[in-house]
Amino acid sequence: MPYYLLLPLASAIIYALGSILIKRALKEGVTMDQSFHLTNFAVGVMFLPLYFFETSAVDWSLLWKPVMMGATFFVGTWLTFVGIKRGDVSLVTPIMGTKVVFVAIGVVLLTREMPSVALWIAAILTTVGILVMGMADMKKGQYLVFTILITLLSAAVFGLCDVLVSWWSPSFGAPSFLATGSLVVGLISGVMWLFQGRPDLKLSWSSGTWAWWGAFCVGLQAMGMGVSLSFFDDATGINVVYASRGLWVIVLVVVFGVALGNSEHRDTGRAFLWRVAGTVLLTAAVIIAVMDRARMISE
């Protein structure tokens, strides 16, 4: 397994944990706006130390590039929070895995580089697996259609964001690109917070603990993905491995759900079994991507 794929794998696990913690915070009374802004502020602060790791000259005339990436990330995060608020994390998180398809398409359209056949197969398997996961939910005819659509839109926006990081960060200076983009996320969130009338961000100990840990996990996994995309020219392969977060959220819900205040595996009945079935296809996609990357490195 190429060593750099360990970063998106770890990010996938951390993201899955973070989404469960954020869902718990929302159940504890934290509003979506509160959790959203706390998460963005965490992202903005956690990336700042990367400025000290910049070893090349930064082309500040290209400042608009990290600014655009940060704005794109902000929009994707907001859409994700809407999805988490409306739906189960064991449905929303796997659907986010469709990002790998949007990344593959974005790579082709923007960089003119064609992913390998194996990666296209992995991307298609990821999509099919996600559709299987949502099969039973869609049959219920509930408002889940909105959740699925908003999550797919979020995946598309994040897919564009990942392509921009992979494409633009080397010419700007990768560490500074990531730090600047994340700072933009925090600044936009701050402006939005002001326009919303400065909603109270003071949380009780019980609810605040879940919200802050969730925000920390989201920031940490974003850093892992940002480093992966900036330093390794493999946006599609990295995102196929990252799509395993759908698998990890299922595992975490089943194993630690009770401790984390999440009972989706009991409440959703047969729908949860469909989600488990979909993880098999996601796992197959990850294995194909890893084997393909290992083959290319060995050649």
Buried (B, 14 or more C-beta within 10 A) or exposed (E): EBEBBEBBBBBBBBBBBBBBBBBBBBEBEBBBBBBBBBBBBBBBBBBBEBBEEBEEEBEEEBBEBBBBBBBBBBBBBBBBBBBBBBBBBBBBBBBBBBBBBBBBBBBBEBEEEEBBEBBBBBBBBBBBBBBBBBBBBBEEEEEBEEBBEBBBBBBBBBBBBBBBBBBBBBEBBBBBBBBBBBBBBBBBBBEBBEEEEEEEBEBEEEBBBBBBBBBBBBBBBBBBBBBBBBBBEBBBBBBBBBBBBBBBBBBBBBEEBEEBBBEBBEEBEEBBEBBBBBBEBBBBBBBBBBEBBEEBEEE
